[in-house]
């Protein structure tokens, strides 16, 4: 028996309505490579597929930081309120692959101050995505300027 507290949330699932279901599945499952976890349909023409995107995190950015990310990552092109980000092993190669199956490149790969290689695309189902490739291990990145734990930040600074 353990004294560790139970995790109240076990999974983050993002649900996207896709008018062109087949194109979205081909993009995310077949081209991006998210394996199919589960599919379900009750009948008729309704369908859903749940794709495994690995570890999920929820990134919460204030408006000033969102603008900074847009400036660094996409030359100032404004992102929508919600944007999905996928860590990949080869940002440049995956950008070309997704562009070839209907993704529209918003910004070519760029090295960010936090040392990742990021690109941005408009994807099927009206979703904007970032592809990112970490260029440093997490321990190396953690010592860069600006990295800390939010609750350790000076509330006045």
N, C-alpha and C positions, 0 to 999 in steps of 0.2 A: 504494500500500500504506500502511496506517495502523498506528501503534503502539498505538492504543486497544485495551484488553483486550476480548475477546469477552464478551458478556453471557451468563451461564450459564442464565438463565431468559428465555424469549422471550414467554411468555404466562401469565397467571393465569386459570384456568378454574374457576369454582365450579359444582359438580354438585349439583343438587337433585332428589331423588325426589319426584314429584308424583302422589299417588293419583288426583286429578282433573286429568289432563293437559290436557284442553281448557280448563278454567277457568284453570289456571296460564298456558297459552300466551296466552289471551285477555287476561289481566291484564298480563303482562310484555311481550308483543310488541305486542298491539293497543292497550291502554290506556296503558301506560307509554311505548311507542314504541320498544322495543329492536328494531332491524331483524334479520331472520332472516339469519344468516350461512351456516348449513348445517343440513340435516336428514338423518336416516339411519334406516333400519329394515332389519333382515335378513328380516323376514317375520312372519307371525302378527300379534299385537296389540302388539308392542313398537315403541316410537317414541322418538325423541330429537330435539330441536331445539336448536341452538346459536345464541344471540342475541348480537349485538354490543353490548356495553355501553361502548364507547369505551375510554379509558385505564383500566387497572386499577392499583390500589395495594393494599397490605396494611397495614392499620392495627393495630398491636399496642399494647394498653393494659393497664396493670397494674390490679388490682382497684380501687384507690382512684380512678384516673382513670375507669374504667368507671362507678363509682358517681356521680362528679361529672357525667359526661355524662348519665347517667340523670336526675339531679336537674335539670340545666339544661334538657335537651331534652324530658324527658317527665314533669316534676313528680315525679320519684322512682320512677316505674314501672320496675321492674327489667327490663332487656333480657336476652335469652338469651346464652349463651356466644358465639355467632356471630350477627352482624346485618349485613345488607347496607346500604350507603349509596349513593344515586344522586344525583349532582349534576344539577339541573334548572334551567331558566331561570325557572320560576314555581312556587315551592313551594306557595303557597296554591291556585293553579289545579289543579296536578297532584294535590294532596291530595284536592280535591273530585272530580276525575275518577276517581281510583283508588277512592275511597269509593263512587262510583256503580257500580263493577263488582265489588264484593265485598271491597274492602279495609276493614278495621276501624280507624278512627282511634284510636290510643292517645294521641296528643298533637297538638294543633293547632300550627300554625306559631308559632315563637318565635325572637326574635333572640338569638343566643348571644354570650358574651363574645368569641369569636373572629370575630364579625361575619359570621355566616351565618344565614340564615333556615331553620330546621330543623323538620320535622314527623316524626311516627313513626306507622307503620301496621303492623298484622298483615296479612300478604299470604297468598295461596294457597300451598299446599305447606308450611305450617307455618313460614314465614319471616317474621321481623320486619325491616322496612326503615325507613331514615331517608331522607327527601328533604331535600336541602340546596341552597340557592341562595346563592352567594357575594355578599356585599354590598360587598366591597372587592376590589381587585386584589391579587394575591399579594404584591407589593412593599409595598403599604400595610398589609396584614395582618402581614407579617413584622416590622414595628417595634412591634407591640403587645406589652404585657407578657406574658411567658410563652413567646413564640416564640423559638426558637433551634434549633440542631442538637443532638440528644441527646448526642453525644459531646463537645460543648463545655460541657455542664452540669457544675457542681461536684458531684463524687460525694458530698460531705459535706453538700450543701445541697439 
